[in-house]
């Protein structure tokens, strides 16, 4: 193992920028024949300097204005800070591009956060952002006590109250959720080692603030950005630069700027479902040291008491912890299958077992082809995958052939692999639900369903063999986080891709003008959890489907026909004569372009922006479906008054 210092501030999981970066950028800008989004995103996945990021951001703006693309997911972000944002904005745009996002940014004037929040006609409130990043540090919040010389000199209550007022203002005036930063301590200590123990010290006040902020923010449905952890992970001496603060009001060092932007961009990406879902593991010199085919079971390094073996065990511990929180694990190895499985079955030092792996692929095919096979088996898009592989040639091949797959750059020291994977933020989370915790087992079960389907005589035979049970329930507080999560991260089976905050979902729960469904599916392989969400606007004669989305893991199982039956039944019971559906196309929801026609809706209007469909409930005949309804939503079907 090497002893090269490893620091997150260098974004070490990203490959270094190529020497011909500007030539590539110029070629993308000049090529009128191709969609620019993919090659530009490939450039953004390199570790770029500030000047390179500014150049890429300028090219992004030009191309968006000249040749709009649907290959990037849009997100409107407001920015509030007590520091200068001139350098932050291009870095944020580039970092978001790494995740397939096109950020549209608008910033408040320096130090004008409260005014922006409380004025309904402010720049940010008129912009109507999806979220507002409140990027304040200890110099932008009232930590110092008001009466000067009295003790204690520092406290947290006023700072928390000011942030709460700011967040409430944005929520009230533009409906945006807030992304709120924790506060790093300053690098200096007023009391030395006693700083943490002195109740009136700034360090103690900031610690109390951060602890209470985390509770307040999550309880309100806003999102935390843990900058305090980020600053401490790289060291406060590297984070703070007082000279930059006094000269340019930059609240952190220029060297920390790319890391901060990458860290901040992960939250909008997670809000739009861009977090990765599957970690694909190489075996030789990744999960263990050595080559199982050459060194044999006794020769591989994966045991305690050996530095190299313990480093590889650390990688397995990380993978096991990720699986525990819902990340799917797969294996992709150039190996004989039986040989590759031997350590999982017989080596006492192994932490991971075969049952932890949803799909196990060991053969001599190229890694890119095998990853495509794993994606089909799990029914996941390639942009859900992270490949951890020690071999630079394999990493390069996958990056070239499958740019959607995240491939962290790792060296030859396995002790740094964990920091590369976790430091890159591939699995960023904004909430933790029961469905998240069960996801790994759900996808493992899904792979078994695919195997069953391959052996079934026909699709109906397969679906009957699943013994599916469907529960159709109204929105409630218990399901609220998962409902919000699905609304904001589901991109493929999503007819309108309208996004709603947790607070808006809470309003739907009690709205007499809406009929809302959360749909749960179970089968003989296990519980799929909540897989679909429907929001209907109710009127006397018709119900309009505002949102209908579904997890791709239950595609082709006639769940959509089951839901259509339920919507028609409930609408009829309320006296409606029509169901109205709307399809708004994006670059990723093509799989539902024909949903309404397949369900018997008739086209009512169509243009480039979308289409409108009508189902005549008086003529509608329910579909024959293989699922058994075990509970349904009956309390929200009272007739709507004319």
N, C-alpha and C positions, 0 to 999 in steps of 0.2 A: 504494500500500500504506500502511496506517496504521502508527503507531508505538506503539500501546497495549501496555504490558507484558503478557507472557503468562506465567502461572505455573500449574503443575499443582496447586498447593495450593488453587486456586479451583475445581477440577473444571470447567474451562471447556468441556469437551465436552458437559456436561449443560445443558439449558435451565434458566433460573432458575425458582425456585418461583413459582407463580401467586399473585396477591394473595388469591384466594379459596381458598387451599389448605385451610384448616380447614373451610370450607363443603363442599368436595368430600369431605373425609374423613368428615364427619358424614353426608353423603348416602349414601356407600358403606356405612357402618355401619348405617344405618336401612333400607336397601333389602333387604327379605327375599326379593325375587323373583329376584334375579340372583346369579350367581356373582361373588363379590367379588374373586377373585384378579387378574383382568386389570385392572380399574380401580385397584386398590390398587398393583399393579406400575407402572402408568403414573405414579402420584404419586411412587413411589420413584425413577423415572428423572429426577426433577428434583434440582437442587442444593439440599439442605435444610439448614437450620440445626440445631443440636443440639436445640433445643426442638421443632422440627417433626419431627425423626427420632424423638424420644421419643414424641411423640403418635402418629405412624404405627405405631411398634412396639407401643404399647398397643392400638391398634385391631386390629392384626394378631393379637395374643394373644386378644383378645375374640372375633374372628371365627373363629379356628381352634377355639376351644372351643365356639362356638355352632353353626357351620356348616362342618364340615371340607370341604376341597377336595382333589381329585386334580390340580389344575392346577399345583401347585407340587411340586418335587422335594425330598424331605426329606433332611436331612444332620445328623447328630449330631456336634457339635464340642465337645471339651474345651478349656478355656483354662487356661494356666499363665503366671503373670507375677510379676515383682517390683514391678509398679506396680498402681495401682487400675484395676479393670475396669468400674466402675459406668457410666461414660460410653461405654465401648467397645462394650458389649453391644448397646444399641439401634441404634447406628450400624452394627454388623456385620449385624444382622438386616435393616436397611433396604437395605444394600449388597447382601446376598445376594438380597433380593427383586427387585432390578434384573435379576438373572440368572435369575429364575424359581425361586429356591431358598427353602425354608423351613428356616432354621437352628434347631435345637434346641440350646441352649447350656447348659453347666454349667461353673462356674469353681472352681478350687482356691482355698483361702484364700490370702491375701497371703503370698508368699514360701515356699509349701509345695510347690513343684514336685517336689523329690526325694522327699519323703515320699509324695506322691500316686502317683508312678511306681512306687515299690518296694513299697508296701503293696497286696496283691491286693484288700483290702477297702476301699480308699479310695473317696472320692466319685466320682472320674472313672473308676476301673477298674470300679466297679459300674454306672456309666452305660453302659459299653461303647460308646464313641463310634466313629464312622467314622475320625476323625483327632483329634489333639491339637495345638493351636497353642501352641508353646512360645515365648512372647513375652517374652524376657529381653533386657535391655540390659547395658551394661558394668558397671552397678551391681549386677546380679543374678548375676554370674559371677565366679569367683575369678581375676581378672587380676593382682591385687597379690601379689607374692612373699610367702611365709610368714614369712621371717626379718627382717622389718622394715627395718633399715638397710642390708642387704647390696645389692650391685649384681648384676644389674639389678633395679630396683623392680617391673617389670611383665613378665609372660610369658604365653603362651597355652596351654601344655600342660595345665594343670589345668582351665582353662575348657572345653577340648575334651573332656577325659576326663569331666567332670561331665555335660556335655550328652549324651555317648555313653551314660553309665549311665542317664540319665533316659529317653532314647529307647528303650533296650533294656528298661527296666522296663515302660514302657507297651506295647511290642510283646509282651512275655512275659505280662503280666497281663490285658490286655484285647484284644490283637490289633490295636491301632490303629497306623496309621502316624503319624509326627510331621511337622508343618509347622514348620520351624525357621527362625528369623530370623537374618539376618546382623546385625552390630552396627554402628551408626553411631559414628563418632568423636565425642568431646566437642568442643564448639566452641572450647575453650581449648587452647593449645599450651604445654607445659612448657618446651620448648627453642626455641620460635620456629620459624624456617624449617628448623632442623636436626632437628625432631621425626621426620620420616620416615626419616632416616638413622641415628638413635640406636637401637640394638637394644633397649635397655631402656625406651624410651618407651611410654606407653600407646597412642599412635597406631600405632606399629610393631607392638605386640603384637596390637592389634585387626585390623590389616591381615593379619597372618600367620594369625590365627584365622579370619577370613572366607575366606581362600584355602583353607585346609585343610578348613574346614567344608563348603564346596561340594563337595569331592571325597568326603568321608565320607558326607554325607547322600545324594547321588545313588547312590553305590555300595551303600548299604544299602536302597535303595528308598523312602527317605523323600523329602520335598519341601522345597525351599528357598524361602524368602520373603525377597527381597533388600531389606530395609529400609535397609541401608547405601546402596544406590543411591537409594532413594526420598528419604532425608534429604538426600543431596547434590544431588539434582535440584532441590529447593526451597530449598536453602541451610541450613547448620547453624544459623545465627542464627534462621531461621524455624522450624526443627524443634525445637530445644531451648528450654525455658523453665524455668530453674532455680527461679523463684518457684513455679510450679505443682508442681514436683517436691517442694519442701520443704513446701508447704502441703497438697497433695492426693495426692502420690506419682503424679502423672500423668507418664509417661516421655517425653512430647512435648508441644508446645504445643497448646492447645485448638484453634487455627486449623488445625493439621495433622491433627486427629482424623478429619474426614470422608475425607480422602485416604487415611490409613492404613487405615481400615475398608474403603474401596472396594478398595484394593490387596489386603488380606488376604482379602476375600470372593471374589476371583477364583480363588483356589486350590481351595476346595471346589467352586466352579462348574466349573472345568476338570476336576477329578477325576470329576465327574458328566457330562462331555461337553457342557458348556454353552458352551465356547469357540466363537466364530463360525468359519465355514469359507469364506465367500465375501465378497470386497470388490467391491461394485458401484460403478462409476465413472461419474459424469456427465462430459461432455466440455467444452463451452464454459465458460470461466472456471474450470475445475477441472483438467483435464489440460493445457489450454493457456489462455493469456490471449486474450480476444476471442471472437468468434462466427464460426465457420468459414463459415456460410452468408452472412454479411454482409461479413466482412473478407477472405475468400479465403485461399488457402494462404500467400501472402506476408504477409498482414496479422496472422496470429495470433502470439502471443508464446510461443515454446517453444525459443528458441535460447540458446546460451552468449553471454556478453558483454552480456546485458540482464538487469537485476535482476528484472524481472517474469517474463521467460521462464525464468530459472534457478530461480525459486521453483516454477514449474509443472514444470520438469524434476525438481526435488526430490520432488514428489509422484509422478511417474512412477518415479523411482528407488526410492522406498519401495514402490510397488506391485510393481515387478519383484523386489525383495528378498523381499517377502511371498510372491510366487508361487514363488520359489526354495525357500522353506521349506515350501511345500505349500498356501498359501492360494489358493483359486480366484478368478480375476478375471473379471468380467463388465462389460459396458457397457450403460448405460440412459440414452438421450439423446433429447430432443425435437429431431429433425433428420430431414432426408432421409437415407436409408441410404447412398447413394453418396457424398453430400457428407461425411457423418460419417466414412466410412472413408478419405477422401482423405489426411488427414495421416498416418495409419498407413502408407499405401502410398508416399507421395511426399515427406514433409517430412523433411529430413535431421536436424532437431533432435529428432525423436521417439525416445524410449528404448523405449517399448512398441511392439510390432508386433501385427499382427492375430492371429498365431499364439499370442500370449500370452493372448488373450481366449477364454475357454471358450464364452461366449454373447454375441453382439453384437446388441443391440436398439436400433435408431434409427428412431423413427416419431413420430407426433403424438398417440399415446394418452397417458393419464395415467400417471404414474410408478408408482402402486400397481398398476395392472393389468399393466403391463410387468414389474414385479417378480414378480408371481404367475406370469407366463409363464416367466420365467427360472427360478423355483423348480421348475416342472413339467419344464422342459427338463433341468435338472441333477438332478432327483429329490432335492431337498433341501427340508427344512422352512424356512419363512420365518424361524424363529429362528436359522438359520445365517447370515443375511445382515447386512452392514453397508453402508449407502448413504452415499457421500461425494458431496455435492452443494452447490454454492455458493449455490443459490437458496433463500432462506428460505421462500417459498411452497411449493416442492416438498417441502422437508423437513417442513413442517407437514402437508401433505396425506398424506404417507406415514406420519407418526406417528399421524395420526388414523385412517387407513384400515387400517394394518397395524402395530399396536403391537408385534408380535413382532420387527419389523425394527429394528436399532439404527441410529439416525441421529444422528451426532455434530453438535453445534452448532458451526458455524464462522462466522467473520465475513467481512469482505471482503478479508482479507490472506492470500494463498495461502502465505506463508512460515510460517504457523502451522498449516496443514492437517495436516502430518505429525505434529506433536506432539499434535494433537487425536485422530488415529486411533490412534497408538501409545500415547499416554498413557492412553487409556481402557481399555487392556487387553482389547480385544475378542478378540484372538487369543492369549490366555494359554496357555502350554504348560507341561506338567509333565514331558514327556519328548520326545525327538526320535527317531523311528524311520525306517527306510527307507521305510515306507508313507507317513509324513507327507511326506517329501520328494517322493514321487511323486504325491501327491494331486491337485495342480493338473492334471497331464497326464491322470490317470485320469478326472477329471470332464470335462475337455475331450473325451476319448474317449467318455465316457458320453453327452454331448450328441450326438455323431455317431451313437452307437447309437440314440438316440431318433429321429433323422432317418431312419435306415435302417428302423426299425420302422414309422414312419409310411408308408413306401413299400412295405412287405412285404405279401404277399397275406394271410397269417395268422400267428399267433404262432409256430406250429411252423416255418413257413418262415423266419421271422426268427431264431429261436433256432438253427436249423441253420446259417444263414449266418454266425453269430458264430464258429463253429469253436472252441467252448469246451474248455479243458482244466482239470481239477480235480485238485489235489494234496491228499491227506488225510494229515496227519502227526501224530504224538504231540506233546504239549507238550515244549519243550526250552528251554535257556538262550538260544538265539539269538532265539527268538520271544517270550521272556517279557515284555519291555516292551510289545510290541504287543498280546499277549494280555491283559495287565492293562489296557491302555488301552481295548481294545474292551469288556472286561467292565464297566468303570466309566463309559464314555461312551455306550454303546448303549442307547437308551431305547425305540425303536419296535418293531423286530423283536427282542424279548427276552421270553421266556416267563415268567421269574420275576424279572428285574432284581435278582438277588442280586449283591452286589459283593464282590470279593476283592482283597486287597493283592498286591503283587508277591511278598512272602514266602510268602503262601498259595498263589499260583500255582506257586512253586518246589516246594512240598510236593506238589502234585498231580502234578508231573513224575515222581516216584519212587513214588507211592502204588500199591500192589498192589490197593487197593480201588476204584480209579477207572480209567475209560477216557476219555481226553481227546483231542479233536481240534482242530487248527488247520487251517483250510481256506483254500487259496489258489486263485484263479481267474485264468486267462489267456484271452484271445481274440484275434481277428485285429486288434483295435484296440490291444492292449497288455496290460500286466500290471495286474490289479486289486489285486494284493497280497493280504494276509490279509483275508478278508471275513467269516469265521464262526468261532465258538468253541463247542465242545460239551463239557460235563463230565457224565459218567455215573458214578453209584455202582453198583458191581458186587456182586451177590449170586449165589448158586448158581442160583436159578430165574429171577431177573429183574434187569434193569438199570433203574435209576431215573435219568431225565434231570434232573439238578440245575439245569443252566443250558444254554440254547441261544439264541444271539444271532447276528445277522447284519447286516452293513452294508446299508443301504437301497439302495445304488447297484447291487446285484445282485438286487433284487426282481424277481419275475415272470420269472425265467430258469430255473426248475425246479432251482435249487441246493438248496432244502430237500428236494425229492424225492431228489436225488442223495445228500444226507447221510443221509436216512432209510434208503435202500438200504444204505449203508455201516454204519450203526448196527445194522440188522437182521442183516447178514452177520456182523459181528464178535460180536454177542451170541449168535447161533446157534453160531458156532465155539467159543465159551466154554461152551456147554451151557445157556444161558438159554432160557427158554420165553416170556418176556414182556418187552416194553419198556413202562415206565411213564412217562408224561409228566404234568407239572403246569403249569397256567396260573394265574398270580397277576396279576389285572388292575391296571393303573395308569391314569393319565389319558392316557398316550401309547402304550401297547402294544396298542391295539385291533386293529391290523392282524394280530395273531397269535392273536386270540381263537378263531378257527376253524382254526388250524393243524393241531392233532391230528386233528380230524374230517376235514379234507381229506386227511390222510395215511393214513386208514383206522383210526385209533385209535377205540375205543369208550368212551363216557363211563362212568366208574366211580363218581364222586361229584361233587357240585356244590353250592356254597353261595355266599353273598355274598363270601366271602374268596377264592374261586378254584374251580378244578375239577381233577379227576384223570382221566387217560385211560390206557387199556391197549391195546397192540397185541399180538395173538396171533401169535407168530413162526411157529408151525406152519402157520398159514393165510395168512400174509402173502405176497403176490406182488410182486416188485420192480417199481418204476415204470420205464417206458420213458423215458429221459432223453436230451437232445441233447448232453450233455457227455461227453468222453472222460476216464476216470480214468488219470492218468499216474503216480501213486504213491499208495499207501494204507498205513494203519497196521495192520501185521500182528503186531507183536511183543507186543501187550498183550491178546491174546485167549485166553490159557491158561485152562482151566476153573477156577472158584472152588470150593474144597473145601466140602463140606457141613458 
